[in-house]
Amino acid sequence: MQDIKLIVVQTYGSRPEADLAKGALEDAGIRSMIQADTAGGMREHLAWSGAGFRVLVREEDATVARDVLTPSVQSDESADADFP
């Protein structure tokens, strides 16, 4: 049996942010999971006071996942086109 190595691609301060990231990855066809120490969901504050909500993906998907989760930067010219 082959071991699957998981990589943390992003950490968030709240569960909703992590859920949005997970949804974006799933839309891109990348399987992911959220890891956090919340005492079984009874103490959500433990996660944001510690290491946060970590989004993990398979090692081979990490580069693409980071690209999905990193907002693209518009050039100054295209940003100026929106504002007269």
mmCIF file of the N, C-alpha and C atoms, coordinates in Angstrom:
data_MODEL
# 
_entry.id   MODEL 
# 
loop_
_atom_site.group_PDB 
_atom_site.id 
_atom_site.type_symbol 
_atom_site.label_atom_id 
_atom_site.label_alt_id 
_atom_site.label_comp_id 
_atom_site.label_asym_id 
_atom_site.label_entity_id 
_atom_site.label_seq_id 
_atom_site.pdbx_PDB_ins_code 
_atom_site.Cartn_x 
_atom_site.Cartn_y 
_atom_site.Cartn_z 
_atom_site.occupancy 
_atom_site.B_iso_or_equiv 
_atom_site.pdbx_formal_charge 
_atom_site.auth_seq_id 
_atom_site.auth_comp_id 
_atom_site.auth_asym_id 
_atom_site.auth_atom_id 
_atom_site.pdbx_PDB_model_num 
ATOM 1   N N  . MET A 1 1  ? 0.835   -1.182 0.000   1.00 0.00 ? 1  MET A N  1 
ATOM 2   C CA . MET A 1 1  ? 0.000   0.000  0.000   1.00 0.00 ? 1  MET A CA 1 
ATOM 3   C C  . MET A 1 1  ? 0.880   1.247  0.000   1.00 0.00 ? 1  MET A C  1 
ATOM 4   N N  . GLN A 1 2  ? 0.525   2.216  -0.807  1.00 0.00 ? 2  GLN A N  1 
ATOM 5   C CA . GLN A 1 2  ? 1.317   3.436  -0.952  1.00 0.00 ? 2  GLN A CA 1 
ATOM 6   C C  . GLN A 1 2  ? 0.874   4.482  0.058   1.00 0.00 ? 2  GLN A C  1 
ATOM 7   N N  . ASP A 1 3  ? 1.849   5.087  0.750   1.00 0.00 ? 3  ASP A N  1 
ATOM 8   C CA . ASP A 1 3  ? 1.533   6.167  1.674   1.00 0.00 ? 3  ASP A CA 1 
ATOM 9   C C  . ASP A 1 3  ? 1.303   7.457  0.887   1.00 0.00 ? 3  ASP A C  1 
ATOM 10  N N  . ILE A 1 4  ? 0.299   8.198  1.305   1.00 0.00 ? 4  ILE A N  1 
ATOM 11  C CA . ILE A 1 4  ? -0.003  9.477  0.662   1.00 0.00 ? 4  ILE A CA 1 
ATOM 12  C C  . ILE A 1 4  ? 0.525   10.579 1.558   1.00 0.00 ? 4  ILE A C  1 
ATOM 13  N N  . LYS A 1 5  ? 1.358   11.445 0.987   1.00 0.00 ? 5  LYS A N  1 
ATOM 14  C CA . LYS A 1 5  ? 1.909   12.552 1.757   1.00 0.00 ? 5  LYS A CA 1 
ATOM 15  C C  . LYS A 1 5  ? 1.035   13.786 1.538   1.00 0.00 ? 5  LYS A C  1 
ATOM 16  N N  . LEU A 1 6  ? 0.568   14.378 2.647   1.00 0.00 ? 6  LEU A N  1 
ATOM 17  C CA . LEU A 1 6  ? -0.247  15.581 2.570   1.00 0.00 ? 6  LEU A CA 1 
ATOM 18  C C  . LEU A 1 6  ? 0.591   16.802 2.922   1.00 0.00 ? 6  LEU A C  1 
ATOM 19  N N  . ILE A 1 7  ? 0.322   17.903 2.228   1.00 0.00 ? 7  ILE A N  1 
ATOM 20  C CA . ILE A 1 7  ? 1.055   19.152 2.381   1.00 0.00 ? 7  ILE A CA 1 
ATOM 21  C C  . ILE A 1 7  ? 0.071   20.256 2.764   1.00 0.00 ? 7  ILE A C  1 
ATOM 22  N N  . VAL A 1 8  ? 0.462   21.088 3.725   1.00 0.00 ? 8  VAL A N  1 
ATOM 23  C CA . VAL A 1 8  ? -0.339  22.266 4.068   1.00 0.00 ? 8  VAL A CA 1 
ATOM 24  C C  . VAL A 1 8  ? -0.069  23.321 3.005   1.00 0.00 ? 8  VAL A C  1 
ATOM 25  N N  . VAL A 1 9  ? -1.128  23.747 2.298   1.00 0.00 ? 9  VAL A N  1 
ATOM 26  C CA . VAL A 1 9  ? -0.951  24.755 1.250   1.00 0.00 ? 9  VAL A CA 1 
ATOM 27  C C  . VAL A 1 9  ? -1.366  26.149 1.703   1.00 0.00 ? 9  VAL A C  1 
ATOM 28  N N  . GLN A 1 10 ? -2.175  26.216 2.755   1.00 0.00 ? 10 GLN A N  1 
ATOM 29  C CA . GLN A 1 10 ? -2.611  27.519 3.254   1.00 0.00 ? 10 GLN A CA 1 
ATOM 30  C C  . GLN A 1 10 ? -3.201  27.336 4.645   1.00 0.00 ? 10 GLN A C  1 
ATOM 31  N N  . THR A 1 11 ? -3.087  28.358 5.470   1.00 0.00 ? 11 THR A N  1 
ATOM 32  C CA . THR A 1 11 ? -3.665  28.355 6.811   1.00 0.00 ? 11 THR A CA 1 
ATOM 33  C C  . THR A 1 11 ? -4.576  29.564 6.945   1.00 0.00 ? 11 THR A C  1 
ATOM 34  N N  . TYR A 1 12 ? -5.739  29.357 7.565   1.00 0.00 ? 12 TYR A N  1 
ATOM 35  C CA . TYR A 1 12 ? -6.731  30.422 7.725   1.00 0.00 ? 12 TYR A CA 1 
ATOM 36  C C  . TYR A 1 12 ? -7.094  30.593 9.192   1.00 0.00 ? 12 TYR A C  1 
ATOM 37  N N  . GLY A 1 13 ? -7.579  31.751 9.528   1.00 0.00 ? 13 GLY A N  1 
ATOM 38  C CA . GLY A 1 13 ? -7.944  32.060 10.898  1.00 0.00 ? 13 GLY A CA 1 
ATOM 39  C C  . GLY A 1 13 ? -9.351  31.677 11.275  1.00 0.00 ? 13 GLY A C  1 
ATOM 40  N N  . SER A 1 14 ? -10.168 31.260 10.292  1.00 0.00 ? 14 SER A N  1 
ATOM 41  C CA . SER A 1 14 ? -11.545 30.877 10.608  1.00 0.00 ? 14 SER A CA 1 
ATOM 42  C C  . SER A 1 14 ? -11.971 29.703 9.734   1.00 0.00 ? 14 SER A C  1 
ATOM 43  N N  . ARG A 1 15 ? -12.930 28.946 10.226  1.00 0.00 ? 15 ARG A N  1 
ATOM 44  C CA . ARG A 1 15 ? -13.464 27.800 9.486   1.00 0.00 ? 15 ARG A CA 1 
ATOM 45  C C  . ARG A 1 15 ? -14.112 28.235 8.165   1.00 0.00 ? 15 ARG A C  1 
ATOM 46  N N  . PRO A 1 16 ? -14.917 29.323 8.141   1.00 0.00 ? 16 PRO A N  1 
ATOM 47  C CA . PRO A 1 16 ? -15.516 29.726 6.856   1.00 0.00 ? 16 PRO A CA 1 
ATOM 48  C C  . PRO A 1 16 ? -14.475 30.036 5.767   1.00 0.00 ? 16 PRO A C  1 
ATOM 49  N N  . GLU A 1 17 ? -13.379 30.691 6.140   1.00 0.00 ? 17 GLU A N  1 
ATOM 50  C CA . GLU A 1 17 ? -12.320 30.967 5.154   1.00 0.00 ? 17 GLU A CA 1 
ATOM 51  C C  . GLU A 1 17 ? -11.736 29.666 4.624   1.00 0.00 ? 17 GLU A C  1 
ATOM 52  N N  . ALA A 1 18 ? -11.478 28.729 5.514   1.00 0.00 ? 18 ALA A N  1 
ATOM 53  C CA . ALA A 1 18 ? -10.922 27.442 5.103   1.00 0.00 ? 18 ALA A CA 1 
ATOM 54  C C  . ALA A 1 18 ? -11.914 26.675 4.230   1.00 0.00 ? 18 ALA A C  1 
ATOM 55  N N  . ASP A 1 19 ? -13.201 26.752 4.570   1.00 0.00 ? 19 ASP A N  1 
ATOM 56  C CA . ASP A 1 19 ? -14.222 26.091 3.757   1.00 0.00 ? 19 ASP A CA 1 
ATOM 57  C C  . ASP A 1 19 ? -14.287 26.675 2.347   1.00 0.00 ? 19 ASP A C  1 
ATOM 58  N N  . LEU A 1 20 ? -14.157 27.993 2.232   1.00 0.00 ? 20 LEU A N  1 
ATOM 59  C CA . LEU A 1 20 ? -14.145 28.626 0.906   1.00 0.00 ? 20 LEU A CA 1 
ATOM 60  C C  . LEU A 1 20 ? -12.945 28.158 0.089   1.00 0.00 ? 20 LEU A C  1 
ATOM 61  N N  . ALA A 1 21 ? -11.791 28.075 0.732   1.00 0.00 ? 21 ALA A N  1 
ATOM 62  C CA . ALA A 1 21 ? -10.585 27.607 0.042   1.00 0.00 ? 21 ALA A CA 1 
ATOM 63  C C  . ALA A 1 21 ? -10.760 26.163 -0.410  1.00 0.00 ? 21 ALA A C  1 
ATOM 64  N N  . LYS A 1 22 ? -11.312 25.333 0.451   1.00 0.00 ? 22 LYS A N  1 
ATOM 65  C CA . LYS A 1 22 ? -11.554 23.930 0.103   1.00 0.00 ? 22 LYS A CA 1 
ATOM 66  C C  . LYS A 1 22 ? -12.501 23.842 -1.090  1.00 0.00 ? 22 LYS A C  1 
ATOM 67  N N  . GLY A 1 23 ? -13.529 24.670 -1.105  1.00 0.00 ? 23 GLY A N  1 
ATOM 68  C CA . GLY A 1 23 ? -14.463 24.690 -2.229  1.00 0.00 ? 23 GLY A CA 1 
ATOM 69  C C  . GLY A 1 23 ? -13.798 25.113 -3.528  1.00 0.00 ? 23 GLY A C  1 
ATOM 70  N N  . ALA A 1 24 ? -12.921 26.105 -3.455  1.00 0.00 ? 24 ALA A N  1 
ATOM 71  C CA . ALA A 1 24 ? -12.194 26.555 -4.649  1.00 0.00 ? 24 ALA A CA 1 
ATOM 72  C C  . ALA A 1 24 ? -11.305 25.436 -5.190  1.00 0.00 ? 24 ALA A C  1 
ATOM 73  N N  . LEU A 1 25 ? -10.667 24.712 -4.281  1.00 0.00 ? 25 LEU A N  1 
ATOM 74  C CA . LEU A 1 25 ? -9.816  23.601 -4.716  1.00 0.00 ? 25 LEU A CA 1 
ATOM 75  C C  . LEU A 1 25 ? -10.652 22.490 -5.346  1.00 0.00 ? 25 LEU A C  1 
ATOM 76  N N  . GLU A 1 26 ? -11.783 22.174 -4.748  1.00 0.00 ? 26 GLU A N  1 
ATOM 77  C CA . GLU A 1 26 ? -12.660 21.142 -5.309  1.00 0.00 ? 26 GLU A CA 1 
ATOM 78  C C  . GLU A 1 26 ? -13.170 21.552 -6.688  1.00 0.00 ? 26 GLU A C  1 
ATOM 79  N N  . ASP A 1 27 ? -13.488 22.846 -6.868  1.00 0.00 ? 27 ASP A N  1 
ATOM 80  C CA . ASP A 1 27 ? -13.917 23.341 -8.183  1.00 0.00 ? 27 ASP A CA 1 
ATOM 81  C C  . ASP A 1 27 ? -12.819 23.168 -9.224  1.00 0.00 ? 27 ASP A C  1 
ATOM 82  N N  . ALA A 1 28 ? -11.560 23.218 -8.771  1.00 0.00 ? 28 ALA A N  1 
ATOM 83  C CA . ALA A 1 28 ? -10.420 23.039 -9.670  1.00 0.00 ? 28 ALA A CA 1 
ATOM 84  C C  . ALA A 1 28 ? -10.041 21.568 -9.828  1.00 0.00 ? 28 ALA A C  1 
ATOM 85  N N  . GLY A 1 29 ? -10.807 20.672 -9.189  1.00 0.00 ? 29 GLY A N  1 
ATOM 86  C CA . GLY A 1 29 ? -10.542 19.245 -9.318  1.00 0.00 ? 29 GLY A CA 1 
ATOM 87  C C  . GLY A 1 29 ? -9.474  18.723 -8.377  1.00 0.00 ? 29 GLY A C  1 
ATOM 88  N N  . ILE A 1 30 ? -9.185  19.464 -7.319  1.00 0.00 ? 30 ILE A N  1 
ATOM 89  C CA . ILE A 1 30 ? -8.147  19.067 -6.361  1.00 0.00 ? 30 ILE A CA 1 
ATOM 90  C C  . ILE A 1 30 ? -8.824  18.648 -5.054  1.00 0.00 ? 30 ILE A C  1 
ATOM 91  N N  . ARG A 1 31 ? -8.588  17.417 -4.650  1.00 0.00 ? 31 ARG A N  1 
ATOM 92  C CA . ARG A 1 31 ? -9.133  16.943 -3.383  1.00 0.00 ? 31 ARG A CA 1 
ATOM 93  C C  . ARG A 1 31 ? -8.342  17.556 -2.241  1.00 0.00 ? 31 ARG A C  1 
ATOM 94  N N  . SER A 1 32 ? -9.049  17.971 -1.185  1.00 0.00 ? 32 SER A N  1 
ATOM 95  C CA . SER A 1 32 ? -8.386  18.608 -0.053  1.00 0.00 ? 32 SER A CA 1 
ATOM 96  C C  . SER A 1 32 ? -9.127  18.277 1.234   1.00 0.00 ? 32 SER A C  1 
ATOM 97  N N  . MET A 1 33 ? -8.501  18.645 2.334   1.00 0.00 ? 33 MET A N  1 
ATOM 98  C CA . MET A 1 33 ? -9.134  18.473 3.635   1.00 0.00 ? 33 MET A CA 1 
ATOM 99  C C  . MET A 1 33 ? -8.698  19.604 4.549   1.00 0.00 ? 33 MET A C  1 
ATOM 100 N N  . ILE A 1 34 ? -9.500  19.851 5.581   1.00 0.00 ? 34 ILE A N  1 
ATOM 101 C CA . ILE A 1 34 ? -9.188  20.889 6.565   1.00 0.00 ? 34 ILE A CA 1 
ATOM 102 C C  . ILE A 1 34 ? -8.799  20.198 7.862   1.00 0.00 ? 34 ILE A C  1 
ATOM 103 N N  . GLN A 1 35 ? -7.698  20.654 8.435   1.00 0.00 ? 35 GLN A N  1 
ATOM 104 C CA . GLN A 1 35 ? -7.223  20.108 9.696   1.00 0.00 ? 35 GLN A CA 1 
ATOM 105 C C  . GLN A 1 35 ? -7.147  21.238 10.716  1.00 0.00 ? 35 GLN A C  1 
ATOM 106 N N  . ALA A 1 36 ? -7.708  20.997 11.902  1.00 0.00 ? 36 ALA A N  1 
ATOM 107 C CA . ALA A 1 36 ? -7.654  21.998 12.966  1.00 0.00 ? 36 ALA A CA 1 
ATOM 108 C C  . ALA A 1 36 ? -7.888  21.309 14.302  1.00 0.00 ? 36 ALA A C  1 
ATOM 109 N N  . ASP A 1 37 ? -7.288  21.834 15.330  1.00 0.00 ? 37 ASP A N  1 
ATOM 110 C CA . ASP A 1 37 ? -7.521  21.322 16.672  1.00 0.00 ? 37 ASP A CA 1 
ATOM 111 C C  . ASP A 1 37 ? -8.630  22.145 17.303  1.00 0.00 ? 37 ASP A C  1 
ATOM 112 N N  . THR A 1 38 ? -9.845  21.602 17.271  1.00 0.00 ? 38 THR A N  1 
ATOM 113 C CA . THR A 1 38 ? -11.000 22.313 17.825  1.00 0.00 ? 38 THR A CA 1 
ATOM 114 C C  . THR A 1 38 ? -11.660 21.512 18.938  1.00 0.00 ? 38 THR A C  1 
ATOM 115 N N  . ALA A 1 39 ? -10.932 20.561 19.522  1.00 0.00 ? 39 ALA A N  1 
ATOM 116 C CA . ALA A 1 39 ? -11.469 19.699 20.582  1.00 0.00 ? 39 ALA A CA 1 
ATOM 117 C C  . ALA A 1 39 ? -12.771 19.044 20.135  1.00 0.00 ? 39 ALA A C  1 
ATOM 118 N N  . GLY A 1 40 ? -12.735 18.454 18.970  1.00 0.00 ? 40 GLY A N  1 
ATOM 119 C CA . GLY A 1 40 ? -13.915 17.770 18.450  1.00 0.00 ? 40 GLY A CA 1 
ATOM 120 C C  . GLY A 1 40 ? -15.046 18.695 18.063  1.00 0.00 ? 40 GLY A C  1 
ATOM 121 N N  . GLY A 1 41 ? -14.725 19.934 17.695  1.00 0.00 ? 41 GLY A N  1 
ATOM 122 C CA . GLY A 1 41 ? -15.729 20.905 17.297  1.00 0.00 ? 41 GLY A CA 1 
ATOM 123 C C  . GLY A 1 41 ? -16.343 21.654 18.468  1.00 0.00 ? 41 GLY A C  1 
ATOM 124 N N  . MET A 1 42 ? -15.928 21.319 19.677  1.00 0.00 ? 42 MET A N  1 
ATOM 125 C CA . MET A 1 42 ? -16.506 21.971 20.855  1.00 0.00 ? 42 MET A CA 1 
ATOM 126 C C  . MET A 1 42 ? -15.814 23.283 21.190  1.00 0.00 ? 42 MET A C  1 
ATOM 127 N N  . ARG A 1 43 ? -14.611 23.482 20.706  1.00 0.00 ? 43 ARG A N  1 
ATOM 128 C CA . ARG A 1 43 ? -13.826 24.678 21.028  1.00 0.00 ? 43 ARG A CA 1 
ATOM 129 C C  . ARG A 1 43 ? -13.182 25.235 19.763  1.00 0.00 ? 43 ARG A C  1 
ATOM 130 N N  . GLU A 1 44 ? -13.994 25.852 18.898  1.00 0.00 ? 44 GLU A N  1 
ATOM 131 C CA . GLU A 1 44 ? -13.483 26.409 17.640  1.00 0.00 ? 44 GLU A CA 1 
ATOM 132 C C  . GLU A 1 44 ? -12.370 27.416 17.886  1.00 0.00 ? 44 GLU A C  1 
ATOM 133 N N  . HIS A 1 45 ? -12.419 28.128 18.989  1.00 0.00 ? 45 HIS A N  1 
ATOM 134 C CA . HIS A 1 45 ? -11.415 29.151 19.274  1.00 0.00 ? 45 HIS A CA 1 
ATOM 135 C C  . HIS A 1 45 ? -10.015 28.563 19.447  1.00 0.00 ? 45 HIS A C  1 
ATOM 136 N N  . LEU A 1 46 ? -9.897  27.286 19.748  1.00 0.00 ? 46 LEU A N  1 
ATOM 137 C CA . LEU A 1 46 ? -8.575  26.680 19.893  1.00 0.00 ? 46 LEU A CA 1 
ATOM 138 C C  . LEU A 1 46 ? -7.786  26.740 18.587  1.00 0.00 ? 46 LEU A C  1 
ATOM 139 N N  . ALA A 1 47 ? -8.478  26.591 17.461  1.00 0.00 ? 47 ALA A N  1 
ATOM 140 C CA . ALA A 1 47 ? -7.790  26.596 16.169  1.00 0.00 ? 47 ALA A CA 1 
ATOM 141 C C  . ALA A 1 47 ? -7.220  27.965 15.851  1.00 0.00 ? 47 ALA A C  1 
ATOM 142 N N  . TRP A 1 48 ? -8.040  29.020 15.989  1.00 0.00 ? 48 TRP A N  1 
ATOM 143 C CA . TRP A 1 48 ? -7.522  30.338 15.611  1.00 0.00 ? 48 TRP A CA 1 
ATOM 144 C C  . TRP A 1 48 ? -6.584  30.901 16.645  1.00 0.00 ? 48 TRP A C  1 
ATOM 145 N N  . SER A 1 49 ? -6.573  30.374 17.857  1.00 0.00 ? 49 SER A N  1 
ATOM 146 C CA . SER A 1 49 ? -5.602  30.839 18.842  1.00 0.00 ? 49 SER A CA 1 
ATOM 147 C C  . SER A 1 49 ? -4.284  30.085 18.713  1.00 0.00 ? 49 SER A C  1 
ATOM 148 N N  . GLY A 1 50 ? -4.277  29.045 17.906  1.00 0.00 ? 50 GLY A N  1 
ATOM 149 C CA . GLY A 1 50 ? -3.076  28.236 17.712  1.00 0.00 ? 50 GLY A CA 1 
ATOM 150 C C  . GLY A 1 50 ? -2.598  28.284 16.280  1.00 0.00 ? 50 GLY A C  1 
ATOM 151 N N  . ALA A 1 51 ? -2.628  27.137 15.635  1.00 0.00 ? 51 ALA A N  1 
ATOM 152 C CA . ALA A 1 51 ? -2.097  27.027 14.275  1.00 0.00 ? 51 ALA A CA 1 
ATOM 153 C C  . ALA A 1 51 ? -3.128  27.326 13.201  1.00 0.00 ? 51 ALA A C  1 
ATOM 154 N N  . GLY A 1 52 ? -4.361  27.584 13.563  1.00 0.00 ? 52 GLY A N  1 
ATOM 155 C CA . GLY A 1 52 ? -5.387  27.928 12.582  1.00 0.00 ? 52 GLY A CA 1 
ATOM 156 C C  . GLY A 1 52 ? -5.986  26.714 11.907  1.00 0.00 ? 52 GLY A C  1 
ATOM 157 N N  . PHE A 1 53 ? -6.736  26.976 10.860  1.00 0.00 ? 53 PHE A N  1 
ATOM 158 C CA . PHE A 1 53 ? -7.379  25.938 10.070  1.00 0.00 ? 53 PHE A CA 1 
ATOM 159 C C  . PHE A 1 53 ? -6.488  25.695 8.859   1.00 0.00 ? 53 PHE A C  1 
ATOM 160 N N  . ARG A 1 54 ? -5.885  24.522 8.796   1.00 0.00 ? 54 ARG A N  1 
ATOM 161 C CA . ARG A 1 54 ? -4.923  24.199 7.740   1.00 0.00 ? 54 ARG A CA 1 
ATOM 162 C C  . ARG A 1 54 ? -5.618  23.448 6.609   1.00 0.00 ? 54 ARG A C  1 
ATOM 163 N N  . VAL A 1 55 ? -5.370  23.884 5.378   1.00 0.00 ? 55 VAL A N  1 
ATOM 164 C CA . VAL A 1 55 ? -5.903  23.211 4.196   1.00 0.00 ? 55 VAL A CA 1 
ATOM 165 C C  . VAL A 1 55 ? -4.785  22.336 3.641   1.00 0.00 ? 55 VAL A C  1 
ATOM 166 N N  . LEU A 1 56 ? -5.059  21.038 3.546   1.00 0.00 ? 56 LEU A N  1 
ATOM 167 C CA . LEU A 1 56 ? -4.063  20.073 3.090   1.00 0.00 ? 56 LEU A CA 1 
ATOM 168 C C  . LEU A 1 56 ? -4.478  19.450 1.768   1.00 0.00 ? 56 LEU A C  1 
ATOM 169 N N  . VAL A 1 57 ? -3.480  19.182 0.926   1.00 0.00 ? 57 VAL A N  1 
ATOM 170 C CA . VAL A 1 57 ? -3.690  18.491 -0.342  1.00 0.00 ? 57 VAL A CA 1 
ATOM 171 C C  . VAL A 1 57 ? -2.583  17.455 -0.514  1.00 0.00 ? 57 VAL A C  1 
ATOM 172 N N  . ARG A 1 58 ? -2.750  16.591 -1.484  1.00 0.00 ? 58 ARG A N  1 
ATOM 173 C CA . ARG A 1 58 ? -1.689  15.625 -1.799  1.00 0.00 ? 58 ARG A CA 1 
ATOM 174 C C  . ARG A 1 58 ? -0.452  16.375 -2.278  1.00 0.00 ? 58 ARG A C  1 
ATOM 175 N N  . GLU A 1 59 ? 0.684   15.812 -1.976  1.00 0.00 ? 59 GLU A N  1 
ATOM 176 C CA . GLU A 1 59 ? 1.952   16.454 -2.326  1.00 0.00 ? 59 GLU A CA 1 
ATOM 177 C C  . GLU A 1 59 ? 2.026   16.794 -3.813  1.00 0.00 ? 59 GLU A C  1 
ATOM 178 N N  . GLU A 1 60 ? 1.550   15.910 -4.663  1.00 0.00 ? 60 GLU A N  1 
ATOM 179 C CA . GLU A 1 60 ? 1.642   16.161 -6.110  1.00 0.00 ? 60 GLU A CA 1 
ATOM 180 C C  . GLU A 1 60 ? 0.690   17.259 -6.582  1.00 0.00 ? 60 GLU A C  1 
ATOM 181 N N  . ASP A 1 61 ? -0.287  17.636 -5.766  1.00 0.00 ? 61 ASP A N  1 
ATOM 182 C CA . ASP A 1 61 ? -1.233  18.700 -6.114  1.00 0.00 ? 61 ASP A CA 1 
ATOM 183 C C  . ASP A 1 61 ? -0.882  20.050 -5.489  1.00 0.00 ? 61 ASP A C  1 
ATOM 184 N N  . ALA A 1 62 ? 0.171   20.100 -4.671  1.00 0.00 ? 62 ALA A N  1 
ATOM 185 C CA . ALA A 1 62 ? 0.473   21.293 -3.870  1.00 0.00 ? 62 ALA A CA 1 
ATOM 186 C C  . ALA A 1 62 ? 0.735   22.537 -4.722  1.00 0.00 ? 62 ALA A C  1 
ATOM 187 N N  . THR A 1 63 ? 1.512   22.426 -5.769  1.00 0.00 ? 63 THR A N  1 
ATOM 188 C CA . THR A 1 63 ? 1.849   23.599 -6.583  1.00 0.00 ? 63 THR A CA 1 
ATOM 189 C C  . THR A 1 63 ? 0.605   24.188 -7.238  1.00 0.00 ? 63 THR A C  1 
ATOM 190 N N  . VAL A 1 64 ? -0.208  23.344 -7.841  1.00 0.00 ? 64 VAL A N  1 
ATOM 191 C CA . VAL A 1 64 ? -1.431  23.814 -8.499  1.00 0.00 ? 64 VAL A CA 1 
ATOM 192 C C  . VAL A 1 64 ? -2.394  24.379 -7.456  1.00 0.00 ? 64 VAL A C  1 
ATOM 193 N N  . ALA A 1 65 ? -2.482  23.733 -6.303  1.00 0.00 ? 65 ALA A N  1 
ATOM 194 C CA . ALA A 1 65 ? -3.374  24.205 -5.237  1.00 0.00 ? 65 ALA A CA 1 
ATOM 195 C C  . ALA A 1 65 ? -2.972  25.592 -4.765  1.00 0.00 ? 65 ALA A C  1 
ATOM 196 N N  . ARG A 1 66 ? -1.691  25.832 -4.604  1.00 0.00 ? 66 ARG A N  1 
ATOM 197 C CA . ARG A 1 66 ? -1.229  27.166 -4.193  1.00 0.00 ? 66 ARG A CA 1 
ATOM 198 C C  . ARG A 1 66 ? -1.584  28.206 -5.248  1.00 0.00 ? 66 ARG A C  1 
ATOM 199 N N  . ASP A 1 67 ? -1.474  27.827 -6.517  1.00 0.00 ? 67 ASP A N  1 
ATOM 200 C CA . ASP A 1 67 ? -1.851  28.749 -7.596  1.00 0.00 ? 67 ASP A CA 1 
ATOM 201 C C  . ASP A 1 67 ? -3.343  29.075 -7.533  1.00 0.00 ? 67 ASP A C  1 
ATOM 202 N N  . VAL A 1 68 ? -4.169  28.088 -7.240  1.00 0.00 ? 68 VAL A N  1 
ATOM 203 C CA . VAL A 1 68 ? -5.617  28.302 -7.139  1.00 0.00 ? 68 VAL A CA 1 
ATOM 204 C C  . VAL A 1 68 ? -5.936  29.239 -5.982  1.00 0.00 ? 68 VAL A C  1 
ATOM 205 N N  . LEU A 1 69 ? -5.235  29.067 -4.862  1.00 0.00 ? 69 LEU A N  1 
ATOM 206 C CA . LEU A 1 69 ? -5.539  29.840 -3.656  1.00 0.00 ? 69 LEU A CA 1 
ATOM 207 C C  . LEU A 1 69 ? -4.869  31.205 -3.613  1.00 0.00 ? 69 LEU A C  1 
ATOM 208 N N  . THR A 1 70 ? -3.918  31.454 -4.517  1.00 0.00 ? 70 THR A N  1 
ATOM 209 C CA . THR A 1 70 ? -3.233  32.739 -4.548  1.00 0.00 ? 70 THR A CA 1 
ATOM 210 C C  . THR A 1 70 ? -3.933  33.644 -5.547  1.00 0.00 ? 70 THR A C  1 
ATOM 211 N N  . PRO A 1 71 ? -4.456  34.781 -5.093  1.00 0.00 ? 71 PRO A N  1 
ATOM 212 C CA . PRO A 1 71 ? -5.137  35.682 -6.023  1.00 0.00 ? 71 PRO A CA 1 
ATOM 213 C C  . PRO A 1 71 ? -4.159  36.226 -7.058  1.00 0.00 ? 71 PRO A C  1 
ATOM 214 N N  . SER A 1 72 ? -4.638  36.318 -8.283  1.00 0.00 ? 72 SER A N  1 
ATOM 215 C CA . SER A 1 72 ? -3.779  36.868 -9.332  1.00 0.00 ? 72 SER A CA 1 
ATOM 216 C C  . SER A 1 72 ? -3.682  38.378 -9.157  1.00 0.00 ? 72 SER A C  1 
ATOM 217 N N  . VAL A 1 73 ? -2.520  38.904 -9.495  1.00 0.00 ? 73 VAL A N  1 
ATOM 218 C CA . VAL A 1 73 ? -2.273  40.339 -9.379  1.00 0.00 ? 73 VAL A CA 1 
ATOM 219 C C  . VAL A 1 73 ? -2.489  40.963 -10.745 1.00 0.00 ? 73 VAL A C  1 
ATOM 220 N N  . GLN A 1 74 ? -3.372  41.967 -10.799 1.00 0.00 ? 74 GLN A N  1 
ATOM 221 C CA . GLN A 1 74 ? -3.607  42.668 -12.062 1.00 0.00 ? 74 GLN A CA 1 
ATOM 222 C C  . GLN A 1 74 ? -2.502  43.690 -12.276 1.00 0.00 ? 74 GLN A C  1 
ATOM 223 N N  . SER A 1 75 ? -2.185  43.914 -13.532 1.00 0.00 ? 75 SER A N  1 
ATOM 224 C CA . SER A 1 75 ? -1.219  44.969 -13.823 1.00 0.00 ? 75 SER A CA 1 
ATOM 225 C C  . SER A 1 75 ? -1.890  46.320 -13.609 1.00 0.00 ? 75 SER A C  1 
ATOM 226 N N  . ASP A 1 76 ? -1.088  47.369 -13.435 1.00 0.00 ? 76 ASP A N  1 
ATOM 227 C CA . ASP A 1 76 ? -1.623  48.709 -13.212 1.00 0.00 ? 76 ASP A CA 1 
ATOM 228 C C  . ASP A 1 76 ? -2.479  49.172 -14.388 1.00 0.00 ? 76 ASP A C  1 
ATOM 229 N N  . GLU A 1 77 ? -2.111  48.775 -15.604 1.00 0.00 ? 77 GLU A N  1 
ATOM 230 C CA . GLU A 1 77 ? -2.853  49.200 -16.788 1.00 0.00 ? 77 GLU A CA 1 
ATOM 231 C C  . GLU A 1 77 ? -4.265  48.642 -16.784 1.00 0.00 ? 77 GLU A C  1 
ATOM 232 N N  . SER A 1 78 ? -4.431  47.349 -16.461 1.00 0.00 ? 78 SER A N  1 
ATOM 233 C CA . SER A 1 78 ? -5.769  46.773 -16.482 1.00 0.00 ? 78 SER A CA 1 
ATOM 234 C C  . SER A 1 78 ? -6.603  47.295 -15.316 1.00 0.00 ? 78 SER A C  1 
ATOM 235 N N  . ALA A 1 79 ? -5.975  47.621 -14.204 1.00 0.00 ? 79 ALA A N  1 
ATOM 236 C CA . ALA A 1 79 ? -6.702  48.191 -13.064 1.00 0.00 ? 79 ALA A CA 1 
ATOM 237 C C  . ALA A 1 79 ? -7.187  49.594 -13.400 1.00 0.00 ? 79 ALA A C  1 
ATOM 238 N N  . ASP A 1 80 ? -6.368  50.358 -14.115 1.00 0.00 ? 80 ASP A N  1 
ATOM 239 C CA . ASP A 1 80 ? -6.759  51.717 -14.494 1.00 0.00 ? 80 ASP A CA 1 
ATOM 240 C C  . ASP A 1 80 ? -7.904  51.713 -15.521 1.00 0.00 ? 80 ASP A C  1 
ATOM 241 N N  . ALA A 1 81 ? -8.025  50.642 -16.293 1.00 0.00 ? 81 ALA A N  1 
ATOM 242 C CA . ALA A 1 81 ? -9.066  50.579 -17.313 1.00 0.00 ? 81 ALA A CA 1 
ATOM 243 C C  . ALA A 1 81 ? -10.462 50.559 -16.686 1.00 0.00 ? 81 ALA A C  1 
ATOM 244 N N  . ASP A 1 82 ? -10.568 50.078 -15.450 1.00 0.00 ? 82 ASP A N  1 
ATOM 245 C CA . ASP A 1 82 ? -11.864 50.016 -14.783 1.00 0.00 ? 82 ASP A CA 1 
ATOM 246 C C  . ASP A 1 82 ? -12.326 51.371 -14.260 1.00 0.00 ? 82 ASP A C  1 
ATOM 247 N N  . PHE A 1 83 ? -11.396 52.268 -14.062 1.00 0.00 ? 83 PHE A N  1 
ATOM 248 C CA . PHE A 1 83 ? -11.709 53.578 -13.478 1.00 0.00 ? 83 PHE A CA 1 
ATOM 249 C C  . PHE A 1 83 ? -11.329 54.682 -14.468 1.00 0.00 ? 83 PHE A C  1 
ATOM 250 N N  . PRO A 1 84 ? -12.315 55.484 -14.887 1.00 0.00 ? 84 PRO A N  1 
ATOM 251 C CA . PRO A 1 84 ? -12.013 56.557 -15.851 1.00 0.00 ? 84 PRO A CA 1 
ATOM 252 C C  . PRO A 1 84 ? -11.228 57.685 -15.218 1.00 0.00 ? 84 PRO A C  1 
# 
